[in-house]
Amino acid sequence: MKRDFTLEYWMDEDWFVGRLREVPGVFSQGETLEELIANVQEVYHLMLEDALPPITTETRTMEVGIES
């Protein structure tokens, strides 16, 4: 499944630095914009591998509202 995210990026001296705005903790850098994109994708996939343990039972989901 493909999901679209917003890559926010900037220059830090000669490096492209960026993060996914919708996913806290997905942050990387690269010497080129293409390298930054590849690195951010890798960080996102690594984060998913670490965050989601295998599910061995039936699960359900629901949306909940949280006041700020």
A tleap script that builds the chain and sets N, CA, C and O, in Angstrom:
source leaprc.protein.ff14SB
mol = sequence {
  NMET LYS ARG ASP PHE THR LEU GLU TYR TRP
  MET ASP GLU ASP TRP PHE VAL GLY ARG LEU
  ARG GLU VAL PRO GLY VAL PHE SER GLN GLY
  GLU THR LEU GLU GLU LEU ILE ALA ASN VAL
  GLN GLU VAL TYR HIE LEU MET LEU GLU ASP
  ALA LEU PRO PRO ILE THR THR GLU THR ARG
  THR MET GLU VAL GLY ILE GLU CSER
}
set mol.1.N position { 0.842 -1.176 0.000 }
set mol.1.CA position { 0.000 0.000 0.000 }
set mol.1.C position { 0.894 1.248 0.000 }
set mol.1.O position { 1.812 1.357 0.812 }
set mol.2.N position { 0.629 2.160 -0.887 }
set mol.2.CA position { 1.385 3.409 -0.973 }
set mol.2.C position { 0.646 4.490 -0.197 }
set mol.2.O position { -0.566 4.651 -0.335 }
set mol.3.N position { 1.395 5.233 0.626 }
set mol.3.CA position { 0.846 6.370 1.352 }
set mol.3.C position { 1.654 7.598 0.980 }
set mol.3.O position { 2.858 7.505 0.740 }
set mol.4.N position { 1.008 8.732 0.931 }
set mol.4.CA position { 1.686 9.982 0.622 }
set mol.4.C position { 1.889 10.794 1.903 }
set mol.4.O position { 0.983 10.909 2.728 }
set mol.5.N position { 3.087 11.353 2.056 }
set mol.5.CA position { 3.420 12.182 3.193 }
set mol.5.C position { 4.030 13.486 2.703 }
set mol.5.O position { 4.416 13.599 1.539 }
set mol.6.N position { 4.116 14.464 3.585 }
set mol.6.CA position { 4.718 15.746 3.264 }
set mol.6.C position { 6.162 15.744 3.742 }
set mol.6.O position { 6.420 15.642 4.941 }
set mol.7.N position { 7.106 15.856 2.812 }
set mol.7.CA position { 8.521 15.980 3.154 }
set mol.7.C position { 8.826 17.459 3.311 }
set mol.7.O position { 8.748 18.221 2.347 }
set mol.8.N position { 9.170 17.863 4.517 }
set mol.8.CA position { 9.590 19.237 4.784 }
set mol.8.C position { 11.112 19.209 4.816 }
set mol.8.O position { 11.699 18.456 5.593 }
set mol.9.N position { 11.762 20.021 3.980 }
set mol.9.CA position { 13.225 19.973 3.931 }
set mol.9.C position { 13.822 21.352 3.797 }
set mol.9.O position { 13.159 22.305 3.388 }
set mol.10.N position { 15.113 21.438 4.156 }
set mol.10.CA position { 15.848 22.684 4.125 }
set mol.10.C position { 17.326 22.373 3.930 }
set mol.10.O position { 17.743 21.218 4.006 }
set mol.11.N position { 18.098 23.398 3.684 }
set mol.11.CA position { 19.539 23.239 3.517 }
set mol.11.C position { 20.234 23.573 4.834 }
set mol.11.O position { 19.914 24.569 5.483 }
set mol.12.N position { 21.179 22.737 5.213 }
set mol.12.CA position { 22.039 22.982 6.366 }
set mol.12.C position { 23.466 22.898 5.830 }
set mol.12.O position { 24.025 21.812 5.674 }
set mol.13.N position { 24.032 24.049 5.555 }
set mol.13.CA position { 25.295 24.159 4.828 }
set mol.13.C position { 25.122 23.469 3.473 }
set mol.13.O position { 24.310 23.928 2.670 }
set mol.14.N position { 25.849 22.388 3.187 }
set mol.14.CA position { 25.725 21.722 1.884 }
set mol.14.C position { 24.815 20.494 1.915 }
set mol.14.O position { 24.773 19.748 0.937 }
set mol.15.N position { 24.086 20.263 3.011 }
set mol.15.CA position { 23.261 19.067 3.169 }
set mol.15.C position { 21.776 19.403 3.063 }
set mol.15.O position { 21.326 20.440 3.550 }
set mol.16.N position { 21.026 18.514 2.421 }
set mol.16.CA position { 19.572 18.568 2.459 }
set mol.16.C position { 19.154 17.834 3.731 }
set mol.16.O position { 19.558 16.693 3.956 }
set mol.17.N position { 18.350 18.487 4.556 }
set mol.17.CA position { 17.865 17.909 5.800 }
set mol.17.C position { 16.350 17.949 5.751 }
set mol.17.O position { 15.769 18.940 5.308 }
set mol.18.N position { 15.695 16.867 6.208 }
set mol.18.CA position { 14.244 16.876 6.127 }
set mol.18.C position { 13.576 15.908 7.075 }
set mol.18.O position { 14.213 15.068 7.712 }
set mol.19.N position { 12.248 16.062 7.143 }
set mol.19.CA position { 11.437 15.207 7.998 }
set mol.19.C position { 10.072 15.014 7.350 }
set mol.19.O position { 9.644 15.808 6.513 }
set mol.20.N position { 9.403 13.949 7.753 }
set mol.20.CA position { 8.019 13.752 7.338 }
set mol.20.C position { 7.137 14.461 8.355 }
set mol.20.O position { 7.161 14.119 9.538 }
set mol.21.N position { 6.375 15.423 7.919 }
set mol.21.CA position { 5.565 16.225 8.846 }
set mol.21.C position { 4.530 15.387 9.577 }
set mol.21.O position { 4.228 15.663 10.737 }
set mol.22.N position { 3.982 14.370 8.925 }
set mol.22.CA position { 2.909 13.581 9.530 }
set mol.22.C position { 3.414 12.458 10.431 }
set mol.22.O position { 2.620 11.831 11.132 }
set mol.23.N position { 4.719 12.193 10.426 }
set mol.23.CA position { 5.259 11.060 11.182 }
set mol.23.C position { 6.399 11.540 12.079 }
set mol.23.O position { 7.536 11.646 11.620 }
set mol.24.N position { 6.118 11.830 13.337 }
set mol.24.CA position { 7.186 12.287 14.238 }
set mol.24.C position { 8.323 11.262 14.313 }
set mol.24.O position { 8.082 10.057 14.387 }
set mol.25.N position { 9.535 11.749 14.291 }
set mol.25.CA position { 10.693 10.870 14.413 }
set mol.25.C position { 11.313 10.443 13.102 }
set mol.25.O position { 12.403 9.873 13.097 }
set mol.26.N position { 10.643 10.706 11.980 }
set mol.26.CA position { 11.221 10.353 10.676 }
set mol.26.C position { 11.947 11.580 10.153 }
set mol.26.O position { 11.335 12.524 9.652 }
set mol.27.N position { 13.272 11.543 10.282 }
set mol.27.CA position { 14.130 12.701 10.049 }
set mol.27.C position { 15.429 12.181 9.464 }
set mol.27.O position { 15.950 11.176 9.947 }
set mol.28.N position { 15.975 12.830 8.439 }
set mol.28.CA position { 17.237 12.374 7.872 }
set mol.28.C position { 17.906 13.506 7.103 }
set mol.28.O position { 17.461 14.654 7.140 }
set mol.29.N position { 18.995 13.153 6.400 }
set mol.29.CA position { 19.736 14.115 5.594 }
set mol.29.C position { 20.344 13.410 4.396 }
set mol.29.O position { 20.407 12.181 4.355 }
set mol.30.N position { 20.791 14.189 3.420 }
set mol.30.CA position { 21.452 13.641 2.247 }
set mol.30.C position { 22.221 14.727 1.516 }
set mol.30.O position { 21.938 15.916 1.657 }
set mol.31.N position { 23.192 14.295 0.738 }
set mol.31.CA position { 23.974 15.269 -0.036 }
set mol.31.C position { 23.182 15.827 -1.211 }
set mol.31.O position { 23.475 16.919 -1.699 }
set mol.32.N position { 22.172 15.075 -1.667 }
set mol.32.CA position { 21.285 15.531 -2.742 }
set mol.32.C position { 19.845 15.346 -2.271 }
set mol.32.O position { 19.589 14.638 -1.298 }
set mol.33.N position { 18.919 15.982 -2.963 }
set mol.33.CA position { 17.501 15.820 -2.630 }
set mol.33.C position { 17.077 14.365 -2.815 }
set mol.33.O position { 16.310 13.831 -2.014 }
set mol.34.N position { 17.574 13.731 -3.865 }
set mol.34.CA position { 17.238 12.326 -4.120 }
set mol.34.C position { 17.737 11.424 -2.993 }
set mol.34.O position { 17.043 10.494 -2.581 }
set mol.35.N position { 18.954 11.704 -2.493 }
set mol.35.CA position { 19.499 10.915 -1.389 }
set mol.35.C position { 18.686 11.153 -0.111 }
set mol.35.O position { 18.438 10.215 0.645 }
set mol.36.N position { 18.272 12.395 0.133 }
set mol.36.CA position { 17.423 12.688 1.286 }
set mol.36.C position { 16.134 11.892 1.217 }
set mol.36.O position { 15.726 11.292 2.211 }
set mol.37.N position { 15.483 11.874 0.055 }
set mol.37.CA position { 14.224 11.144 -0.103 }
set mol.37.C position { 14.437 9.663 0.178 }
set mol.37.O position { 13.644 9.053 0.895 }
set mol.38.N position { 15.494 9.076 -0.375 }
set mol.38.CA position { 15.786 7.657 -0.145 }
set mol.38.C position { 16.052 7.395 1.336 }
set mol.38.O position { 15.585 6.394 1.879 }
set mol.39.N position { 16.793 8.282 1.991 }
set mol.39.CA position { 17.100 8.100 3.412 }
set mol.39.C position { 15.853 8.223 4.278 }
set mol.39.O position { 15.681 7.453 5.223 }
set mol.40.N position { 14.984 9.175 3.971 }
set mol.40.CA position { 13.742 9.331 4.729 }
set mol.40.C position { 12.863 8.096 4.546 }
set mol.40.O position { 12.250 7.633 5.508 }
set mol.41.N position { 12.792 7.561 3.340 }
set mol.41.CA position { 12.012 6.340 3.108 }
set mol.41.C position { 12.575 5.175 3.935 }
set mol.41.O position { 11.816 4.394 4.508 }
set mol.42.N position { 13.890 5.067 3.994 }
set mol.42.CA position { 14.515 3.997 4.774 }
set mol.42.C position { 14.213 4.155 6.264 }
set mol.42.O position { 13.893 3.178 6.940 }
set mol.43.N position { 14.314 5.380 6.775 }
set mol.43.CA position { 14.009 5.626 8.185 }
set mol.43.C position { 12.553 5.271 8.477 }
set mol.43.O position { 12.263 4.661 9.506 }
set mol.44.N position { 11.644 5.640 7.597 }
set mol.44.CA position { 10.221 5.323 7.770 }
set mol.44.C position { 10.011 3.812 7.850 }
set mol.44.O position { 9.301 3.327 8.732 }
set mol.45.N position { 10.626 3.070 6.931 }
set mol.45.CA position { 10.460 1.608 6.942 }
set mol.45.C position { 11.086 0.977 8.187 }
set mol.45.O position { 10.511 0.049 8.755 }
set mol.46.N position { 12.239 1.458 8.616 }
set mol.46.CA position { 12.858 0.949 9.833 }
set mol.46.C position { 11.990 1.236 11.056 }
set mol.46.O position { 11.870 0.394 11.946 }
set mol.47.N position { 11.387 2.423 11.098 }
set mol.47.CA position { 10.517 2.762 12.206 }
set mol.47.C position { 9.303 1.833 12.253 }
set mol.47.O position { 8.893 1.397 13.328 }
set mol.48.N position { 8.735 1.536 11.093 }
set mol.48.CA position { 7.580 0.634 11.051 }
set mol.48.C position { 7.949 -0.758 11.522 }
set mol.48.O position { 7.175 -1.388 12.244 }
set mol.49.N position { 9.105 -1.249 11.133 }
set mol.49.CA position { 9.547 -2.579 11.564 }
set mol.49.C position { 9.686 -2.641 13.079 }
set mol.49.O position { 9.316 -3.643 13.691 }
set mol.50.N position { 10.212 -1.590 13.691 }
set mol.50.CA position { 10.417 -1.563 15.138 }
set mol.50.C position { 9.125 -1.321 15.906 }
set mol.50.O position { 8.977 -1.801 17.031 }
set mol.51.N position { 8.186 -0.584 15.317 }
set mol.51.CA position { 7.003 -0.137 16.048 }
set mol.51.C position { 5.864 -1.144 16.056 }
set mol.51.O position { 5.046 -1.130 16.976 }
set mol.52.N position { 5.789 -2.001 15.075 }
set mol.52.CA position { 4.639 -2.872 14.956 }
set mol.52.C position { 5.011 -4.337 15.178 }
set mol.52.O position { 5.522 -4.989 14.267 }
set mol.53.N position { 4.762 -4.858 16.377 }
set mol.53.CA position { 5.031 -6.273 16.594 }
set mol.53.C position { 4.033 -7.116 15.814 }
set mol.53.O position { 2.947 -6.634 15.490 }
set mol.54.N position { 4.374 -8.360 15.506 }
set mol.54.CA position { 3.432 -9.207 14.783 }
set mol.54.C position { 2.153 -9.407 15.580 }
set mol.54.O position { 2.190 -9.591 16.796 }
set mol.55.N position { 1.047 -9.369 14.901 }
set mol.55.CA position { -0.256 -9.564 15.542 }
set mol.55.C position { -0.673 -11.012 15.335 }
set mol.55.O position { -0.708 -11.508 14.209 }
set mol.56.N position { -0.989 -11.680 16.436 }
set mol.56.CA position { -1.328 -13.108 16.346 }
set mol.56.C position { -2.778 -13.384 16.693 }
set mol.56.O position { -3.170 -14.542 16.837 }
set mol.57.N position { -3.578 -12.341 16.828 }
set mol.57.CA position { -4.989 -12.515 17.145 }
set mol.57.C position { -5.810 -11.534 16.325 }
set mol.57.O position { -5.262 -10.599 15.740 }
set mol.58.N position { -7.112 -11.740 16.279 }
set mol.58.CA position { -7.980 -10.831 15.529 }
set mol.58.C position { -8.015 -9.474 16.212 }
set mol.58.O position { -8.157 -9.394 17.432 }
set mol.59.N position { -7.888 -8.405 15.432 }
set mol.59.CA position { -7.918 -7.055 15.989 }
set mol.59.C position { -9.021 -6.238 15.351 }
set mol.59.O position { -9.528 -6.574 14.281 }
set mol.60.N position { -9.382 -5.167 16.020 }
set mol.60.CA position { -10.368 -4.214 15.505 }
set mol.60.C position { -9.781 -2.818 15.662 }
set mol.60.O position { -8.882 -2.602 16.475 }
set mol.61.N position { -10.287 -1.883 14.890 }
set mol.61.CA position { -9.856 -0.490 15.020 }
set mol.61.C position { -11.066 0.414 15.122 }
set mol.61.O position { -12.165 0.059 14.696 }
set mol.62.N position { -10.849 1.582 15.690 }
set mol.62.CA position { -11.890 2.605 15.744 }
set mol.62.C position { -11.219 3.952 15.903 }
set mol.62.O position { -10.100 4.040 16.410 }
set mol.63.N position { -11.896 4.996 15.475 }
set mol.63.CA position { -11.383 6.344 15.659 }
set mol.63.C position { -11.873 6.867 17.000 }
set mol.63.O position { -13.020 6.645 17.386 }
set mol.64.N position { -10.984 7.567 17.708 }
set mol.64.CA position { -11.359 8.173 18.981 }
set mol.64.C position { -10.976 9.636 18.952 }
set mol.64.O position { -9.975 10.009 18.341 }
set mol.65.N position { -11.752 10.450 19.598 }
set mol.65.CA position { -11.438 11.874 19.683 }
set mol.65.C position { -10.689 12.165 20.973 }
set mol.65.O position { -11.031 11.644 22.034 }
set mol.66.N position { -9.676 12.994 20.873 }
set mol.66.CA position { -8.880 13.388 22.028 }
set mol.66.C position { -8.817 14.901 22.052 }
set mol.66.O position { -8.343 15.525 21.103 }
set mol.67.N position { -9.299 15.494 23.144 }
set mol.67.CA position { -9.273 16.959 23.241 }
set mol.67.C position { -7.878 17.435 23.562 }
set mol.67.O position { -7.150 16.805 24.330 }
set mol.68.N position { -7.508 18.564 22.962 }
set mol.68.CA position { -6.169 19.114 23.249 }
set mol.68.C position { -6.272 20.286 24.188 }
set mol.68.O position { -5.255 20.881 24.547 }
savepdb mol mol.pdb
quit
